Amino acid sequence: MTDTHPGTETPSAAPDAPAARWAAASRGTLIERMGIDLTEVSAQRTTGTLPVDGNTQPAGLLHGGASAVLAETLASVAAQEHAGEGRQAVGIELNATHHRGVRDGVVQGVATAIHLGRTTASYEIVVTDDQGRRVCTARLTCMILG
């Protein structure tokens, strides 16, 4: 299960204050270790990037697990935004289909809400390469607690 929620940091005055708040809350986590950069954060749509360098398998391709980490991160953050203050979103199911390999550059992920309910939230996540080609399609369902 994924347990994702921001800390108690004060939101910044940046144009995308939720993204800045999440960046601060992500220090010392897998999000930071993978090099994920959250670029837009909302319950309906969350985007971010992941560098290929440092996230490859021995054959030199982006590791499928790295794509899954990006997908789950983006959708979990969006689900937490949906859940709101005093509630938590936890991932309960993730699936991913890998369409093509990537050897370098940065991949971008976009998590788009499919369902935003009282007890669950589901997202489709599309990961693309620098040329806009689809690398991975994933779906995450989160349970809303609290």
C-alpha positions as CSV (number, residue, x, y, z in Angstrom):
1,M,0.0,0.0,0.0
2,T,1.1,3.5,-0.7
3,D,0.7,6.0,2.1
4,T,1.2,9.5,0.7
5,H,0.4,12.8,2.3
6,P,2.3,16.0,2.6
7,G,3.9,17.3,5.8
8,T,2.7,20.3,7.6
9,E,4.9,22.7,5.6
10,T,3.4,26.1,4.8
11,P,2.4,26.4,1.2
12,S,4.7,28.7,-0.8
13,A,3.5,31.6,-2.9
14,A,4.8,30.0,-6.1
15,P,2.4,29.8,-9.0
16,D,1.8,26.1,-8.3
17,A,1.8,26.1,-4.5
18,P,0.7,22.5,-4.2
19,A,3.7,21.3,-6.3
20,A,6.0,23.4,-4.1
21,R,4.4,22.0,-0.9
22,W,4.8,18.4,-2.2
23,A,8.4,19.1,-3.2
24,A,9.2,20.1,0.4
25,A,7.3,17.1,1.8
26,S,9.2,14.7,-0.5
27,R,12.6,15.4,0.8
28,G,14.3,12.2,1.9
29,T,11.7,10.0,0.2
30,L,11.7,7.7,-2.8
31,I,10.3,10.7,-4.8
32,E,13.5,12.6,-4.2
33,R,15.8,9.5,-4.7
34,M,14.3,8.8,-8.1
35,G,14.7,12.4,-9.1
36,I,10.9,13.0,-9.7
37,D,9.9,16.6,-10.2
38,L,6.3,17.4,-9.6
39,T,5.3,20.1,-12.1
40,E,1.6,20.5,-11.7
41,V,-0.6,19.2,-8.8
42,S,-4.3,19.0,-8.5
43,A,-6.9,16.4,-7.7
44,Q,-8.0,16.2,-11.4
45,R,-4.5,16.3,-13.0
46,T,-1.0,15.9,-11.7
47,T,2.2,16.0,-13.8
48,G,5.8,15.3,-13.2
49,T,9.1,14.2,-14.8
50,L,11.7,11.5,-14.1
51,P,15.2,11.4,-15.4
52,V,16.2,8.2,-17.2
53,D,19.8,8.5,-16.0
54,G,20.1,6.6,-12.7
55,N,16.8,4.8,-13.2
56,T,17.8,2.2,-15.7
57,Q,18.0,-1.6,-15.7
58,P,21.4,-3.3,-16.5
59,A,20.6,-3.3,-20.2
60,G,20.6,0.5,-20.1
61,L,16.8,1.0,-20.6
62,L,14.5,2.9,-18.2
63,H,13.5,0.3,-15.6
64,G,9.8,-0.6,-15.8
65,G,9.7,-0.2,-12.0
66,A,10.8,3.4,-12.4
67,S,7.9,4.1,-14.7
68,A,5.6,2.4,-12.1
69,V,7.1,4.6,-9.3
70,L,6.5,7.7,-11.4
71,A,2.9,6.6,-12.2
72,E,2.1,5.7,-8.6
73,T,3.6,8.9,-7.3
74,L,1.7,11.2,-9.6
75,A,-1.7,9.5,-9.0
76,S,-1.1,9.2,-5.2
77,V,-0.3,12.9,-4.9
78,A,-3.5,13.7,-7.0
79,A,-5.6,11.4,-4.8
80,Q,-4.2,13.0,-1.7
81,E,-5.2,16.4,-3.0
82,H,-8.7,14.9,-3.6
83,A,-8.9,13.4,-0.1
84,G,-8.1,16.8,1.5
85,E,-6.9,17.8,4.9
86,G,-7.3,15.2,7.7
87,R,-7.7,12.3,5.3
88,Q,-5.2,10.0,3.6
89,A,-5.0,8.4,0.2
90,V,-3.4,4.9,0.0
91,G,-2.8,3.0,-3.2
92,I,-4.6,-0.3,-3.4
93,E,-4.0,-1.4,-7.0
94,L,-1.5,-0.4,-9.6
95,N,-1.1,-1.9,-13.1
96,A,1.2,-0.8,-15.9
97,T,1.8,-1.7,-19.5
98,H,5.2,-0.8,-20.9
99,H,5.1,0.1,-24.6
100,R,8.7,1.1,-25.5
101,G,12.1,1.4,-24.1
102,V,13.9,4.6,-23.3
103,R,17.7,5.0,-23.0
104,D,18.2,8.6,-22.1
105,G,16.5,11.9,-21.5
106,V,13.6,12.6,-19.3
107,V,10.2,11.0,-19.2
108,Q,7.0,12.9,-18.4
109,G,4.0,11.5,-16.6
110,V,0.4,12.8,-16.6
111,A,-2.1,11.4,-14.1
112,T,-5.7,12.2,-15.0
113,A,-8.6,11.4,-12.8
114,I,-11.0,8.7,-13.9
115,H,-13.1,8.5,-10.7
116,L,-13.1,10.8,-7.7
117,G,-15.3,9.3,-5.1
118,R,-15.8,9.5,-1.3
119,T,-13.9,6.3,-0.6
120,T,-11.9,5.7,-3.7
121,A,-10.1,7.6,-6.5
122,S,-8.8,6.2,-9.7
123,Y,-6.3,7.6,-12.2
124,E,-4.9,6.9,-15.7
125,I,-1.3,7.7,-15.9
126,V,0.5,8.2,-19.3
127,V,4.3,8.3,-19.4
128,T,5.9,9.7,-22.5
129,D,9.5,10.2,-23.7
130,D,11.2,13.4,-24.9
131,Q,9.6,12.9,-28.3
132,G,6.1,12.6,-26.9
133,R,5.9,8.8,-27.6
134,R,4.0,6.7,-25.1
135,V,6.4,4.7,-22.9
136,C,3.9,3.3,-20.3
137,T,0.2,3.4,-19.6
138,A,-0.8,2.8,-16.0
139,R,-3.8,2.9,-13.7
140,L,-3.9,3.4,-10.0
141,T,-6.8,3.1,-7.5
142,C,-6.5,4.7,-4.1
143,M,-8.6,4.2,-1.0
144,I,-9.5,7.3,0.9
145,L,-9.2,6.9,4.6
146,G,-10.4,9.1,7.5
